[in-house]
Amino acid sequence: MARSNSVSLGAKYLLSPTSVNEVTGFSFGEYKNGGFTMVSKVGCAMVTAMGATLLEVEADVSGGLPDIEMTGNLGSSVKDGRERIRVAIKKCGYPFPQGRVTINIAPAAMRKEGTGFDLAVACAILEEIGIIVEDKLKSRIVIGELGLDGAVIGVRGVLPAVLEAKKQGYAGCIVPAANYSEALMVPEIEIIPVQHLSELVDEQDDGKYCEVIDANAVCDRCSDEDKVNPDYSDIYGQEYAKKAMLTAVAGRHNILLMGPPGAGKTMLVSRIPTIMPGMSKNEQLELACIYSIAGKLGGRPDMSVRPFRAPHHSITSAALIGGGRLVEPGEVSLASKGVLFLDELTRFDTRVVEQLREPLESGRIVINRITGSCELPADFMLATAINPCACGFYPDRTRCRCTTWDVNKHYGRISRPILDRIDISISLQRVSFDELIGKNVASEEIKGERRMDEKTGAGDRRKADENAGKRTDEDGDMQTVIGNFDSSNMRKIVERVWRVQQERLGEGRYNSRMTNDEIKKYCRLDDISEKLMREAYDVYGLSARGAQGGAYIGGYRWSGECGGAACARGVELQGEG
């Protein structure tokens, strides 16, 4: 049966499209090919903790009392956008339909939350009434929040949305100008920044959108803080502790520092990023997606620098691990590929710290909710610092006021399973005045090495490492790398060690993630090391996990990965703890 080209508004009248417009006072849609284009569709995106999901906004304008109805299993944050959209369209000088406007965000089976749908909904309405040219937004994703004056406001999660759009073959994305720089991180897809709703309506003669804005002008990622470059050379004394930090970073091992207040624990840990090699492009993109979802990407001026997160001890489980009603990445995910520093570990809530067991073991965190579960990356290096007791002066009984019960209670706040996952522990002593003013540092280091040799019987091995302060690099140049503990030299060592590990274990894998078979293959201990490990295993009651940790850290010494004596012996460090 042929379709009628008229519209019935009741039993008495049969009106043409033109008379419908005259009666209702709004454009009913364009009449084409013997039928009406009843619904306009615009692509959009919803951001979750796991990434972005592409959706579609459908808009229909029909006769009836003026109203805006939004459907599609929408949260309150989405529905609240109705008035923002209506006012923004009017403030831009465009007529708002004087009839029933129905908006659906499909698929309806998925719960929608967030404010990033505003711009897509406004575009769908304007396209439905003919203000925006039909098919102008075809094969494009529209993302953004609207202000009452029509300004397009930046939203979180633009980067994963653009990545997903590229993956599904979309031609381009229309994003807020505030999010333009992060969207540009995705190559080979057109990115169109907009600052106002009117920019999507007003076209130039050549049919192109508004002039592309310079990324540097949109989001200036340089700050005064970035000009401050802390260095390990700033720290006087604690040479043995610097070797421990070098060992930990070389294999991305978790480390615990114990010492009195003011010994330099925080300074040692805060400089770890300065000796870690930069991230690859894939790692930068993965981390940038996490920060974009969390709405913190603007706070990272340089994505090539590995993250350093140091939450306060009052942090909650949801903030550390991730979670909330709408699951968001926690500190363990924000620290992925970098360092998570828990200063004053014994001050943290024990229940919060215990939730680190899974991410420390697997490098991932799974968050379960009634609506489903999501898996987030948590591949971080854990660095912790504690005082030896509540007052901080134990075992100096001339100053310490804590009883034996107080000391045991202090250490009892850290469970054995957590300690098992910390590969290196080291005790720091109070820095002498000579070390503090930069004198006698070398002699103190030599004394410490001699004491360690006497303890382990490694004097013969020491003779073979007399020239350990120098090494021949791949270019054949002799460079001093030990004894001069500045971040630049330490970073060269770490870069060299990481290259060896990548070639041996594969991309993105480090010694801290070796399997049992790999430990047996690459971390063969000599007689001295095996004897020391046996004694440590019996005396300290190490678990199988702890013994394996000592084995692969001790393997640095004998495999020469850190340049002979450049690396402190990990087994000895565990004994010190």
N, C-alpha and C positions, 0 to 999 in steps of 0.2 A: 504494500500500500504506500502511495506517495505521501511524504510528510507535509503537513500543512505549514504554510509560511505565515500563519497568524497565531496570536496568543490569546487564549481565553482567560478573561478576568471575571468570569461569572456566566450564568446561563443567559443573561440578557444581551451581553456585549461580545462582539468578536472584533478585536482591534488588531491593526497592523503594527509592526515594530515602531514605526514613527509615532503613532498615536499612543503607544505604551509609554514612550519617552515623555510625551506631552502630559500624560496623566500622572505618572509617578514622579516626574521631576528629576530623573537621573538617567544616565546612559545605560541601556539594558544590555549592551554588548554588541559586537560587530556581527553583521549578518553576512555570512559567506556560504557559498556552495549549497544553497538551499536549506541552510540550517544555522543555528546560533552557536557561537563559540561561548559556551556557557561558563566554563571554569578556566581560570588562569592558574598556572603552576610555576613555582619558583623553587629552585634547590636551596637547601639550607643544611646546617650541621648541628649536631648535639654532642657535647664533650662530656666524657665520663673519665673516671680515674684510669681506665685502660687505653684511652685514646678517643677517637671521634667516630661518630656514626652519621652517615649522610641521610637526610630526610627530605621531604618535599612539602612545601606549603601550598595548599589549594584554597583559592578564594572564589566565592560566588556572590553576586549581587542580584537580589530578586525583589519583587514587590512586597509591600507590607509596611508595618510600622518601623521607624528607624531603630535599629538595634545592631549590635555586634555580638555574634555568637561564635565562641572559639571552642572547638572540639579536638579530640585526639589524645585523650589521657594526659591532660596538661596539669602541671604543677601550678601553685599559686604565683610563682615568679613569672611564669609565662602568661597567665591570664591577666596579671596586673599590667601587662603591656598594652591592653586594649585602649585605655585612655591616652597613654603616651603616643600611640600611633595615630589616633584620631586627631589630637591636638597638633601633632607634628605636621600632618598632611595639611591641615588648615593654615598653620603658620607659614607654610611654604607657598601659600597662595593657590593651592589646588582644591577643587571642590570635593568634599567628602560625600559619598553616596547617601542620598536621603531615602534609604530603604533598608531592607534586612541584609546585612553582610554576614556571611557564614565563612568562617576560617577553619580549615582542617589541616592538622599537621600529621602526615602519614609516615609510617604505619601507626595506627592507633593502639596497637598492642604494647608499644613501648612507652614507658613513662618519660615525659619530657620535663626538664628543669633548666633554668637559666634565663638570661636576658638577651642572648645572642640571636633570637628569632625576630626581634622587632623590625629590623631592616628588611628582611625577607617578606614578612607579612605586609608591610607597607608597600613594597614593590608589587606584590601579588594583587593588592587592591587597586593600585594605580594602573596596573596592566589590564585588570578586568574592566575598568571604566574608560580605557583608551588613552590615558595620560602617558603611560610608557608604551612605546611601540612593541607590538607583539613579536615574540621570538628574540627580542633584544637581549634578554637574560637567559636564553636557551643555552644549555650545556655549561652553565656557570653556577657556582655556589655563592650565595649571598650571606654574609655574616656581619652582625653588628647590632648594637643597642642604640635606640633613638632617644634624644633629649626632646623636651617639649618644643624647642625652637627648630627642630629638624636636624640638629647636629648629630653626627654619628660618633658614638662613644666606643672606645676600645673594650674588648672582652677578653676573657681568658680562653686558652685552647685553640687559638687560630692556627698555630703551626701544625698540630696533628690533624686538624680539619683540612688544611691544604694538602698535606701528605696523602690523606685518604682520597681527596678529590683527584689528585694526580694518579693514584693507584687505580681508580675506577674510570679513568679516561676522560675526565672533564677538561674542557678547554681552558678554563680560568677560574679565578676566585675574586670576588669583590669583598674587600676587607676594610675595616676602619683604618684611617691613616695612622693612628697610634700603634697599630699592629703591623704596619707595612714592613718594617725591618725584619721581624721574625718570619713573616711570610716569604720574604725573599730568600730564606735559607733553603727553600725547596726549588731546585732548578727545573727548567723545561716545562714551566706552566705559567700562564699569564696571570699576573697579580695586578689588580686595579684598586688603588687606595681611594677612599672617598672620605671627605670631611663633613659633607652635608647631603641630605636627602635629595636636594635639587640637582646635585651633580649627576645623578642617575637619570634624570629626566632631560636636562639640557644637553643636547648633543651638538658637537661642532659640525661644520659643513662636511668634513670628511668621514663623519659617522663614528668618530672615536670618542672615548670618554675624556674626562678632564685630564689635564696634563699630569703626567706621573710625577709624584713628589720624590725628592731626593731622600733616600733612606736615612742619611746622616742628619738631615734636618728634622725628620720625623721623630727619631729616637736616638738622641745623643747618648752613647754608651760610655762616654769618658767622664770620669769623676776625679776629684782631688784625691780620693782614697787610693785610686789605682796608681798614683804616682809614688806612693810609699811602698818600697820594696824591702821587706824584712829579710835578713840574711843570717845564716848561722854564725857568720863572723861577728855578729853583734853580741854573741854570748861568750863571756869570758869563763874559762874553766869548763868543767863537765865534759872533758874530751872523751872519756869513756862512754858517757851517755850519748854523745853525738855519733859514736860508732854504733851504738845500739839502734839509734834512729836510722842510720844508714842501712843496717842489716834488715830492719823491719820493712823499710820502703823498698829495698831491693827485691824482696819476695812478696810484698804486700801482706806482711804478717801483722796480726794484731799485737799491740804492745801495751803494757801497763807500767807506769812510772810511779814509784813511791818515794817520798822524801818530805822533809820538813817544809814549812811555808817559806817561800822566797828562794828555794833552791833552783828554780828555773824550769820547772815541769811544764808550765803553760807556754813559756817561750820556746822550748824545744819542740813541742807538738805543733804550735801555731805556724812554724816554719816548714813543716812537712811539704806543703804544696810547692815550695820553692825548689825542691829537689826532685819532684815528680815530673817525668816527661809530659809534654802536652798530649791532649787527646786526639785521636784520629777523627776524620770527618764523620764517620758513622757513629762514633761515641759522642761527638758533639751534638749530632742530630737527635740521638736517643735521649741524652740528658736535657737538651733544649725542649723536647716534647714534654718531659716531666715538669720542668719549670713553667712551661706555658700552661699546662693543665692546672698547676697550683697557683697561677697568676703571679709568679715571681720572676719571670724571664727578664723583665725590665731592670731588675736588681743585679743582674750578672753582666758586667761590662765586657767581659772577654770569655767566650765559651771555650777557648782552647785551654784555659787554666782549670785544673781539676778542682772540684768543689771542696770546701772546708766548712763543715757545719758543727757548731758548738752550742747545743741547746742548754738552757738553764735546768738546774736539777729539779725544778718544780714542774717539769713537762709531764703531760698526761700520756696515757697509752695511745690514744688516737692521734695525738700530735707527733709522737715518736714513730709509731709503726704505720700510721695511716688509718683512716676510717672516718667516722662521723655519719650522720644521716645520709648525706650524699658523699660517698667515699672519695676522699682526696688523698694524694700522696703525703706520706709523713717524712720525718727527717731521715729515716733510713733510705728512702728512695731519693730524696734530694741530695744525699751524700753519695749516691751511686757513682762509681768510677773515681771517687775521691776519698775523703777522710771524714769520719764521724768521731768527734772528740767529746767524751763525757768527763768533764772536769769535776773533781770531788765525787767520784763514783759512789762512795758510801752514803752520800746525801740524797741520791736518787731513790725514788720509791722502788722497793725490791720487786714488786709485781710488774712494774714497768720494765726494769732491767731484764727480768726473766723472759720477757717476750722477744729479746734479741737472739734467743737460741736458734730459732729456725733461720732467720736471715744470715747469721754468722756461719751456719753450716752449709746452706745451699745458695746464698746470694740472691734469693728471691723471697718475697713475702706474699702470702695468700690471705686475703681478707674475705670472710664469708658473711653474707647478709641474707635475710629471708628472700630478697629479690634475686639473689645469685651470688656468685663469688668472682673476685678479680685478682689477678696475679700481677704484682708490681716488681720492678727490679730493685734490688737492695745489695748490690755488689760493692761494698765499701770496705775500707780498712778502718778497724776500730782502734782508737787510741784513748787510753784512760789515764787518769791521774788521781792518786789518793794520798792523804796524809797518813803517817804511821799510827796515829791515834787521834782521838777527838781534839786534843790540845795541839798536836802536831810535833811534839818533842820526844816521843818515845824512840829509843830506849834510854835517853838521857834523863836519869832519875833525879838529877839536880834541878831540872826544869819541868819534867813531866809530872802532872798531878793525877794521871789516870791510874786506876787500879787494874790489876790483871783481868778482872771481870769486865771492866770498861774496854780494855784493849781487845779482848776476845769478842765482845759484842760488836765492836767497831768492824773487825774483819768478818764477822759472821753475817754482815749484811750482803756480802758477795758470795753467791752460792758456788759450789764446786763445779757444776756444769758450765757456768759462765767462765770461771777461771780456766777450765779445760780448753776453752776455745780461744784463750789468749796465749799466743805462742811464746812471747817474750815478756819477762818481767824484770825490772832493774831497779835497784835502790840508789837514790841520789843522796849525796851528803852535802852538808853546808859548804858553800864556796869560801875558800880562804881569802884573806884580804889581798894577798899578793896576786892571786888569780883574778880577783875582782878588778884590780888596776892593770891587769895585763902582764904581770911579771911571773916568771917561774912556771909558766904553763907547760912548757915542754918537759921539764924535769918531773912535774907531777904525773904527766902522762906515762913517762918511762917507769916511774915507780909503780904505777898501777899495772902496767904490763908485766913487770917483774913479779909482783905479787900474784898475778894470775898464772904466770908460768910455774911458780913454786907450788901453786895449788893443783895444777893439772899435770905437772911433769912434762911440759911442752918446751923445755929449754932447748933441746936439740932441734926441735922444729923452728924455734925462734931464730937460730943461726941461719937457717935456710931462707929466712925472710928479712934479712938485714937491710935489703934494698927495697923493702915493701913500700917505702915512701915514694917510690917512683915506679912507673910502668911504661911499657912500650905500647902505644896505641896502634890502631890499624894503619896509620900513616907513617909509623916508624919514629915519631917524635917522642922524646922523653918529657913527661909532664908530672909534676908533683901533685898527688891526689890525696895523700894522707899526711896528717900533720898540719895541713892547711885546710881546716874545716870551714870553708866558705861554701855557700849554696851552689855556686857555679861548678866547683870541682866535684862536689858530692853528686850533683846532677849528672855529670859525665859518667860517673861510675854506675849510677842507676840506669842510665840509658843503655850502657853496654850490657849490664846484667839482663835488662828486660829484652834486649835483642836476642840474647842467648835463649832465654825462656820461650820467646815467641817461636824461634826456630825449632826448639825442642818439643814444646807442648802444643803449639798451635796458637793462632791469633786469639788474643783476649784471655789467655790462661797464664797463670803465674804459679810459682812454687807453692804458695799457700793452698792451691786447689789441686795439688797432685794426688793421684790415686795411689793405693798401696803398691801396685805393680810398678808405678813410675818412681815411687820412693825407693824401692828396692833396686831399681835399675840405675838411678842417677845419684842416689845419696848413699853410696857405700862408705862406711866409716872405717878408719884405720884402727889399729889396736888401742891407741890412746883414747880416741873418741868413744870407741865401744866400751872401754873400761869406765869412762866417765859417765856414759849413759846408763850403764848397769848400776853404778852407785847411786845416781840420781833417781833411777826408777825405784830402788829399794828404800832409800832414805826418805825421799819426799812422797812416796806412795803414788807415783804418777799412774794415770790411767793409760790405756792403749792409745787414746787420742793424744795425750800429752807426750807420750814416748815418741810417737810418729812426728809430732811437731818438733821435738828436740832433734830427731834424726835429720829432717830435711833442712832445718836451720844450720845444724852442725855441718851439713854437707857443703855449705858455702866455703868453709875454711879449706877443705881438702880439694875441692874441685877447682879452686882458684877463680870462681866467678866474679868475685869482687876485687880481684887483683892481689892475690896472695894474702898478706896479713892485713889488707885494707879493711876486711870485715871482721867484726868481733865475733867470737864463737858463740853461737846461739845457745848451745847446751850450758855453757858457763853462765850466760845471762839468766837462764831459767833457774839455775842454782842460786844465783844472787837473790832472786825474788823470794 
